[in-house]
Amino acid sequence: MSTTLLRNLPSIDQLLRREALQSFIAAAGRDTVRDRLRDVLEEFRRELVSANGKADSLHDAESLGQEIERRLSARFVSRQQLQTQRVINATGVVLHTNLGRAPLSESAIAAINEVARDYSNLEYDLASGKRGKRGTGLEASLRELLNCEAAAVVNNCAAAVLITLNTLAEGGEVIVSRGELIEIGGSFRIPDVIAKSGARIREVGTTNRTRLSDYEKAINENTKVILRAHPSNYRVIGFTEKPALEELAQLARERGLPLFEDLGSGCLIDLNPLGIHDEPTIAEALKAGASVVAFSGDKLLGGPQAGIILGEAELIKRIKANPLMRALRVDKLTFAALEATVAAYLAGRALTEIPVQTALHAKKESITERSRVFIAQVPRQNHLTLELLDGYSVIGGGSAPETQLPTTLISLTSSQFSPDELEERLRLNSPPIIARIQDDRLVIDLRTVSLNAETEILSALANLAGR
């Protein structure tokens, strides 16, 4: 049987003429599809020769061709699923690290398009007609917005911590509280970064209590930096103590040391009115006396991935002169998006223009109304039941771990599909819709869904029965 089937295997040219493969050829090119077909055919031949049962349901050239089409399709779909693509975040996690954290504002997207489609003045001074320095416009905006002396930008906050410590503390000691030896996603650990920077860590205090006197006693001739790392992704509660930033800043000034605060989340707007506490703003940290502050661009700021470093002019100048700056610098697209994001804050438009801020400040009442209207538009399907439930959204991205934002959830249950099957069908939709399962129900939180994306979710739900 296998010998007969081997003779019946269609040739590459025959396969390339099959109607079902034309969409793959249009998308990936004839040469790519041809090469993939060769791989599939070789795999198929080995299976037929080994007589592993694959031949039982394949009797002629047409059935063989269909099986080859199926295998080729699976390979292309698998590759497409791995490619970076747009997804709809219906989880209610505002800064979902797995989903790329902060979505960009329309103005940031427009700025990227503007500089991406042609050349730009990235390192060109239009006024003098000579070579310029990248990031000068963004740095000027950051100085104006946050009343700091100087600014620098690298490719993420971990890079900001690394280059700052390498510049200011290489060969010396960095004092840090034991309660701030944090680990964030991806096994990024403060002690490891300090070691990689070429500095030595000097731990002070205990996990839950560190006093100003602990820092004071630890200072010696080898001390280069006092580091404070904001515990943005966890909280130590109960019997705790730590000095105010103002106290630590005064101690650092008296001993002639820089105080470096890693704020991580990058909060520019006071979030206390939303019930989000213990997320100090960047302006507060600078006003309290921190010599250098570092934070992420793609968290609460609501911009692209970046590490932003602000502080005293002399220290920032030294950081910029570090050879690591060349390795860690950002490109024109990041500068363009950051400039547009910061411009929204300067213009007082952040709450309406920055998607992260819009999501955080959305009232439960408005989400409830959106959810009611949404349910009313879902095509009636006998197997599908939609209900409104009280629930909570979270910030995510290692920010405000204890904070829950009241929301209204759309619950989906089906007599035809289990919650896991519903989740999978939405996840494999085009575009993928990422929801979550809660109390054996699939739930959708519109807090993190743009108005335009609602139509796509409605379309996906309408197609559930036929998939």
Buried (B, 14 or more C-beta within 10 A) or exposed (E): EBEEBBEBBBEEEEBBEBEBBEEBBEEBEEEEBBEBBEEBBEEBBEEBEEEEEBBEEBEEBEEBBEBBBEBBBEBBEEEEEEEEEEBBBBBBBBBBBEBBBBBBBEBBBEBBEEBEEEEBEBEBEEEEEEEBEBBBBBBEBBBEBBEBBBBBBBBBBBBBBBBBBBBBBEEBBBBBBBBBBBEBEEEBEBBBBBBEBBBBBBBBBBEBBBBBEBBBEBBEEEBBBBBBBBBBBEEBEEEEEBBEBEBBBBBBEEEEBBBBBBBBBBBBBEBEEBEBEBBBBBBBBBBBBBBBBBBBBBBBBBBBBBBBBBBBEEBBEBBBEBEBBEEBBBEBBBBBBBBBBBBBBEEEBBEEBBBBBBBBBBEBEEBBEBBEEBBEEBEEBEEBEBEBBEBBBBBBBBBBBEBBBBBBBBBBBBEEBEBEBBBEBBEEBEEBBBBBBBEEBBBBBBBBBBEEBBEBBBEBBBEBBEE
